[in-house]
Amino acid sequence: MLQAMNTGHDGSMTTAHANSPRDALSRIETMCLMAGMDLPVRAIREQVTGAVDLVCQVARMRDGTRKVVAVSEISGMEGDVITMTDIFVFEQTGIENGQIIGRLRPTGLRPKFMDKIETAGIHLPPSIFGIGERRRL
């Protein structure tokens, strides 16, 4: 999967079962090691960083529904550690008729790959990312 994603073809998608965006990266790393790839862990992490732009986490809520609870950008590496930035996180606002109510809240951080999105002709207003919005205390 990582080899295919790093061959220069933009637009891959895959699924990894994990409990958090960070855990998803650890799972991918573990799968590479289990596949017998004779690479140092740092090389695998560099491959992950080069191949993955976003991790979208879906979780099953207490009411049984599934919701996107995090959209995190892979922003690079610091030493041997893959750095991530949450772009959106789920904010539960209540429970109505036994159903969890909430929204995917922007963190106010603009993804570093926005230039790729804009080059593709997609223009998103900064307000989508919570930029320029007043924060409630």
Short mmCIF file of the C-alpha atoms (twelve columns), coordinates in Angstrom:
data_MODEL
# 
_entry.id   MODEL 
# 
loop_
_atom_site.group_PDB 
_atom_site.id 
_atom_site.type_symbol 
_atom_site.label_atom_id 
_atom_site.label_alt_id 
_atom_site.label_comp_id 
_atom_site.label_asym_id 
_atom_site.label_seq_id 
_atom_site.Cartn_x 
_atom_site.Cartn_y 
_atom_site.Cartn_z 
_atom_site.pdbx_PDB_model_num 
ATOM 1   C CA . MET A 1   0.000   0.000  0.000  1 
ATOM 2   C CA . LEU A 2   2.718   2.492  0.976  1 
ATOM 3   C CA . GLN A 3   4.762   1.650  -2.098 1 
ATOM 4   C CA . ALA A 4   1.738   2.243  -4.320 1 
ATOM 5   C CA . MET A 5   0.901   5.520  -2.561 1 
ATOM 6   C CA . ASN A 6   4.481   6.768  -2.985 1 
ATOM 7   C CA . THR A 7   4.729   6.114  -6.744 1 
ATOM 8   C CA . GLY A 8   3.546   9.571  -7.683 1 
ATOM 9   C CA . HIS A 9   -0.146  8.850  -8.170 1 
ATOM 10  C CA . ASP A 10  -2.197  11.377 -6.240 1 
ATOM 11  C CA . GLY A 11  -5.459  10.258 -4.741 1 
ATOM 12  C CA . SER A 12  -5.168  7.033  -2.790 1 
ATOM 13  C CA . MET A 13  -7.400  5.945  0.062  1 
ATOM 14  C CA . THR A 14  -7.177  3.064  2.499  1 
ATOM 15  C CA . THR A 15  -8.657  1.852  5.773  1 
ATOM 16  C CA . ALA A 16  -6.813  1.021  8.969  1 
ATOM 17  C CA . HIS A 17  -8.601  -0.041 12.133 1 
ATOM 18  C CA . ALA A 18  -7.346  2.027  15.067 1 
ATOM 19  C CA . ASN A 19  -8.513  3.946  18.126 1 
ATOM 20  C CA . SER A 20  -7.086  7.359  17.144 1 
ATOM 21  C CA . PRO A 21  -5.385  9.048  14.193 1 
ATOM 22  C CA . ARG A 22  -1.982  8.538  15.867 1 
ATOM 23  C CA . ASP A 23  -2.787  4.865  16.489 1 
ATOM 24  C CA . ALA A 24  -3.657  4.475  12.785 1 
ATOM 25  C CA . LEU A 25  -0.122  5.474  11.860 1 
ATOM 26  C CA . SER A 26  1.300   2.985  14.373 1 
ATOM 27  C CA . ARG A 27  -0.889  0.264  12.876 1 
ATOM 28  C CA . ILE A 28  0.347   1.027  9.353  1 
ATOM 29  C CA . GLU A 29  3.926   0.922  10.629 1 
ATOM 30  C CA . THR A 30  3.272   -2.424 12.343 1 
ATOM 31  C CA . MET A 31  1.688   -3.864 9.186  1 
ATOM 32  C CA . CYS A 32  4.801   -2.923 7.204  1 
ATOM 33  C CA . LEU A 33  7.025   -4.632 9.750  1 
ATOM 34  C CA . MET A 34  4.778   -7.716 9.765  1 
ATOM 35  C CA . ALA A 35  4.937   -7.876 5.955  1 
ATOM 36  C CA . GLY A 36  8.665   -8.499 6.220  1 
ATOM 37  C CA . MET A 37  9.786   -5.168 4.827  1 
ATOM 38  C CA . ASP A 38  13.440  -5.035 5.784  1 
ATOM 39  C CA . LEU A 39  13.463  -1.291 6.445  1 
ATOM 40  C CA . PRO A 40  14.386  0.648  9.552  1 
ATOM 41  C CA . VAL A 41  11.415  2.095  11.433 1 
ATOM 42  C CA . ARG A 42  12.465  5.651  10.497 1 
ATOM 43  C CA . ALA A 43  12.358  4.747  6.781  1 
ATOM 44  C CA . ILE A 44  8.847   3.335  7.208  1 
ATOM 45  C CA . ARG A 45  7.751   6.498  9.020  1 
ATOM 46  C CA . GLU A 46  9.210   8.621  6.224  1 
ATOM 47  C CA . GLN A 47  7.225   6.533  3.716  1 
ATOM 48  C CA . VAL A 48  4.049   7.069  5.762  1 
ATOM 49  C CA . THR A 49  4.722   10.806 5.989  1 
ATOM 50  C CA . GLY A 50  5.283   10.999 2.240  1 
ATOM 51  C CA . ALA A 51  2.196   8.973  1.361  1 
ATOM 52  C CA . VAL A 52  -0.469  10.106 3.831  1 
ATOM 53  C CA . ASP A 53  -1.903  13.632 3.910  1 
ATOM 54  C CA . LEU A 54  -4.961  13.072 6.120  1 
ATOM 55  C CA . VAL A 55  -6.304  10.624 8.642  1 
ATOM 56  C CA . CYS A 56  -10.096 10.673 9.056  1 
ATOM 57  C CA . GLN A 57  -11.177 8.824  12.170 1 
ATOM 58  C CA . VAL A 58  -14.660 7.356  12.399 1 
ATOM 59  C CA . ALA A 59  -15.816 6.126  15.809 1 
ATOM 60  C CA . ARG A 60  -18.855 4.286  17.066 1 
ATOM 61  C CA . MET A 61  -20.589 6.481  19.608 1 
ATOM 62  C CA . ARG A 62  -22.360 5.266  22.758 1 
ATOM 63  C CA . ASP A 63  -25.701 5.466  20.931 1 
ATOM 64  C CA . GLY A 64  -24.461 3.044  18.261 1 
ATOM 65  C CA . THR A 65  -24.065 5.627  15.503 1 
ATOM 66  C CA . ARG A 66  -20.787 6.188  13.713 1 
ATOM 67  C CA . LYS A 67  -19.443 9.688  13.323 1 
ATOM 68  C CA . VAL A 68  -16.304 11.288 11.949 1 
ATOM 69  C CA . VAL A 69  -14.587 12.363 15.164 1 
ATOM 70  C CA . ALA A 70  -11.254 13.664 13.854 1 
ATOM 71  C CA . VAL A 71  -9.638  14.867 10.657 1 
ATOM 72  C CA . SER A 72  -5.902  15.118 11.217 1 
ATOM 73  C CA . GLU A 73  -3.165  16.242 8.847  1 
ATOM 74  C CA . ILE A 74  0.193   14.509 8.697  1 
ATOM 75  C CA . SER A 75  2.419   17.564 8.847  1 
ATOM 76  C CA . GLY A 76  5.898   16.022 8.683  1 
ATOM 77  C CA . MET A 77  8.520   14.567 10.957 1 
ATOM 78  C CA . GLU A 78  10.454  15.893 13.913 1 
ATOM 79  C CA . GLY A 79  13.361  13.557 14.492 1 
ATOM 80  C CA . ASP A 80  11.892  10.053 14.411 1 
ATOM 81  C CA . VAL A 81  8.357   11.187 15.275 1 
ATOM 82  C CA . ILE A 82  5.572   11.772 12.737 1 
ATOM 83  C CA . THR A 83  3.894   15.088 13.515 1 
ATOM 84  C CA . MET A 84  0.131   15.478 13.197 1 
ATOM 85  C CA . THR A 85  -2.238  18.419 13.414 1 
ATOM 86  C CA . ASP A 86  -5.961  18.133 14.108 1 
ATOM 87  C CA . ILE A 87  -7.907  20.120 11.513 1 
ATOM 88  C CA . PHE A 88  -11.400 19.108 12.714 1 
ATOM 89  C CA . VAL A 89  -12.541 17.373 15.909 1 
ATOM 90  C CA . PHE A 90  -15.996 16.186 16.919 1 
ATOM 91  C CA . GLU A 91  -17.652 18.243 19.631 1 
ATOM 92  C CA . GLN A 92  -20.607 16.635 21.370 1 
ATOM 93  C CA . THR A 93  -23.224 19.230 22.250 1 
ATOM 94  C CA . GLY A 94  -25.846 17.015 23.836 1 
ATOM 95  C CA . ILE A 95  -28.095 13.987 23.632 1 
ATOM 96  C CA . GLU A 96  -31.599 14.102 22.137 1 
ATOM 97  C CA . ASN A 97  -33.901 11.073 22.190 1 
ATOM 98  C CA . GLY A 98  -30.919 8.883  23.032 1 
ATOM 99  C CA . GLN A 99  -28.943 10.157 20.010 1 
ATOM 100 C CA . ILE A 100 -25.617 11.947 20.379 1 
ATOM 101 C CA . ILE A 101 -25.770 15.433 18.928 1 
ATOM 102 C CA . GLY A 102 -22.691 17.373 17.904 1 
ATOM 103 C CA . ARG A 103 -20.646 18.742 15.067 1 
ATOM 104 C CA . LEU A 104 -17.256 18.475 13.502 1 
ATOM 105 C CA . ARG A 105 -15.593 21.631 14.828 1 
ATOM 106 C CA . PRO A 106 -12.671 23.299 13.026 1 
ATOM 107 C CA . THR A 107 -9.568  23.809 15.153 1 
ATOM 108 C CA . GLY A 108 -8.671  27.096 13.438 1 
ATOM 109 C CA . LEU A 109 -5.643  25.589 11.708 1 
ATOM 110 C CA . ARG A 110 -5.357  25.647 7.929  1 
ATOM 111 C CA . PRO A 111 -3.937  22.452 6.398  1 
ATOM 112 C CA . LYS A 112 -0.477  22.747 4.853  1 
ATOM 113 C CA . PHE A 113 -1.676  20.995 1.685  1 
ATOM 114 C CA . MET A 114 -4.190  23.744 0.816  1 
ATOM 115 C CA . ASP A 115 -2.052  24.733 -2.168 1 
ATOM 116 C CA . LYS A 116 -2.713  21.273 -3.692 1 
ATOM 117 C CA . ILE A 117 -6.448  21.749 -3.177 1 
ATOM 118 C CA . GLU A 118 -6.399  25.223 -4.727 1 
ATOM 119 C CA . THR A 119 -4.281  24.020 -7.670 1 
ATOM 120 C CA . ALA A 120 -7.055  21.478 -8.330 1 
ATOM 121 C CA . GLY A 121 -9.472  24.408 -8.693 1 
ATOM 122 C CA . ILE A 122 -11.145 23.965 -5.316 1 
ATOM 123 C CA . HIS A 123 -11.374 27.227 -3.408 1 
ATOM 124 C CA . LEU A 124 -12.445 26.935 0.210  1 
ATOM 125 C CA . PRO A 125 -13.145 29.973 2.339  1 
ATOM 126 C CA . PRO A 126 -10.922 30.270 5.439  1 
ATOM 127 C CA . SER A 127 -14.059 30.140 7.608  1 
ATOM 128 C CA . ILE A 128 -14.378 26.389 6.860  1 
ATOM 129 C CA . PHE A 129 -11.276 25.929 8.991  1 
ATOM 130 C CA . GLY A 130 -12.496 28.314 11.673 1 
ATOM 131 C CA . ILE A 131 -10.134 31.051 10.542 1 
ATOM 132 C CA . GLY A 132 -11.534 34.486 11.231 1 
ATOM 133 C CA . GLU A 133 -14.287 33.127 13.472 1 
ATOM 134 C CA . ARG A 134 -14.726 34.379 16.982 1 
ATOM 135 C CA . ARG A 135 -14.091 31.715 19.561 1 
ATOM 136 C CA . ARG A 136 -16.689 31.101 22.266 1 
ATOM 137 C CA . LEU A 137 -15.310 30.848 25.772 1 
# 
